[in-house]
Amino acid sequence: MNIDKFLLQNGDSRDLIKTIPSGSVDLILTDPPYNLGNYSTGNIELKWRKNINNDLAEWDTVAFQPKEWVSEFKRILKPTGNIFAFTSYNLIGKWHEAFDPEFDTFQFMVWHKTNPTPKIFKAGFLNSCELIICCWNKGHTWNFLSQKEMHNFIESPICMGAERLKEPNHPAQKPVKVLKKIIEIASNPNQVVFDPFMGVGSTGVAALQMNRKFIGFELEKTYFEAAKKRIENAILQVSLFA
Ligand SMILES: C[S@@+](CC[C@H](N)C(=O)[O-])C[C@H]1O[C@@H](n2cnc3c(N)ncnc32)[C@H](O)[C@@H]1O
């Protein structure tokens, strides 16, 4: 597959992934649906502040099954490749069941969000952590930073301010800072990063800013167009400051 800098496609990854040649991807870094819709407390109307709406989006209600992705992920990944996927407590067991038997190593990281949605009624914990599963085989690309930087824990606020897209607003937009740290550890410059669930393209922006190539797929047209615009802007910025 000859990619100059990036390849973006609007469509269903279940079909599009079949067009990726075997052994051609260095890092699968992705953020598939969490299926948290069933646990949502919906829209909570509050008089003294903005409403809190825990509903994610329509796409999150479609059941995501890690076992349906393991063979295609394995097929397209280079022997030196790595897989990192954001997920939630309700799916981590399914990821482990499907991916652990197929790779030498299965680990997880925790992203601690320093500014999670408050628990207005103080019932239970704030949802301040997200999980990231990671797996690889022996001989994988691995840029070990210092011992301190290699805890399986990363701390960062959720996307805010200028980074957060207003139109369209994507409820699961990930911070570029978190994605860049993973890309730095798990791939090298000019290698190919792939995100089959790219949303508004945060993985693509991070990959291009780190001088990697990027393949991204997204089902929803509005998110896809926003991702394309962001990724084209990222390329422009990278070449301006090169
Ligand atoms: C958790 S979001 C990803 C957000 C992304 N990390 C970002 O920062 O914008 C998951 C995305 O997967 C997309 N999606 C769900 N099923 C898909 C499929 N079968 N093929 C391609 N995209 C899909 C959804 O539309 C949604 O935008």
The ligand as a Tripos MOL2 file, in Angstrom:
@<TRIPOS>MOLECULE
LIG
   27    29     1     0     0
SMALL
NO_CHARGES

@<TRIPOS>ATOM
      1 C1        -15.1690    6.5250   20.3180 C.3       1 LIG1
      2 S1        -15.4130    7.2640   18.7800 S.3       1 LIG1
      3 C2        -13.7930    7.7320   18.2320 C.3       1 LIG1
      4 C3        -13.4250    9.1540   18.6070 C.3       1 LIG1
      5 C4        -12.0200    9.5330   18.1660 C.3       1 LIG1
      6 N1        -11.0120    8.8850   18.9660 N.3       1 LIG1
      7 C5        -11.8090   11.0450   18.1900 C.2       1 LIG1
      8 O1        -10.9230   11.5110   18.9310 O.co2     1 LIG1
      9 O2        -12.5420   11.7420   17.4990 O.co2     1 LIG1
     10 C6        -15.7940    5.9020   17.7480 C.3       1 LIG1
     11 C7        -16.1220    6.2650   16.3170 C.3       1 LIG1
     12 O3        -16.2870    5.0560   15.5700 O.3       1 LIG1
     13 C8        -17.2270    5.2920   14.5320 C.3       1 LIG1
     14 N2        -17.7070    3.9640   14.0840 N.ar      1 LIG1
     15 C9        -18.5300    3.0980   14.7230 C.ar      1 LIG1
     16 N3        -18.6740    1.9580   14.0280 N.ar      1 LIG1
     17 C10       -17.9090    2.1030   12.9130 C.ar      1 LIG1
     18 C11       -17.6160    1.2450   11.7930 C.ar      1 LIG1
     19 N4        -18.1730    0.0290   11.6880 N.pl3     1 LIG1
     20 N5        -16.7570    1.7050   10.8420 N.ar      1 LIG1
     21 C12       -16.1880    2.9380   10.9400 C.ar      1 LIG1
     22 N6        -16.4340    3.7890   11.9740 N.ar      1 LIG1
     23 C13       -17.2690    3.3720   12.9500 C.ar      1 LIG1
     24 C14       -18.2850    6.1830   15.2090 C.3       1 LIG1
     25 O4        -19.0180    6.9120   14.2510 O.3       1 LIG1
     26 C15       -17.4250    7.0500   16.1260 C.3       1 LIG1
     27 O5        -17.1230    8.2950   15.5360 O.3       1 LIG1
@<TRIPOS>BOND
     1     1     2 1
     2     2     3 1
     3     2    10 1
     4     3     4 1
     5     4     5 1
     6     5     6 1
     7     5     7 1
     8     7     8 2
     9     7     9 1
    10    10    11 1
    11    11    12 1
    12    11    26 1
    13    12    13 1
    14    13    14 1
    15    13    24 1
    16    14    15 ar
    17    14    23 ar
    18    15    16 ar
    19    16    17 ar
    20    17    18 ar
    21    17    23 ar
    22    18    19 1
    23    18    20 ar
    24    20    21 ar
    25    21    22 ar
    26    22    23 ar
    27    24    25 1
    28    24    26 1
    29    26    27 1
@<TRIPOS>SUBSTRUCTURE
     1 LIG1         1 GROUP 0 **** ****
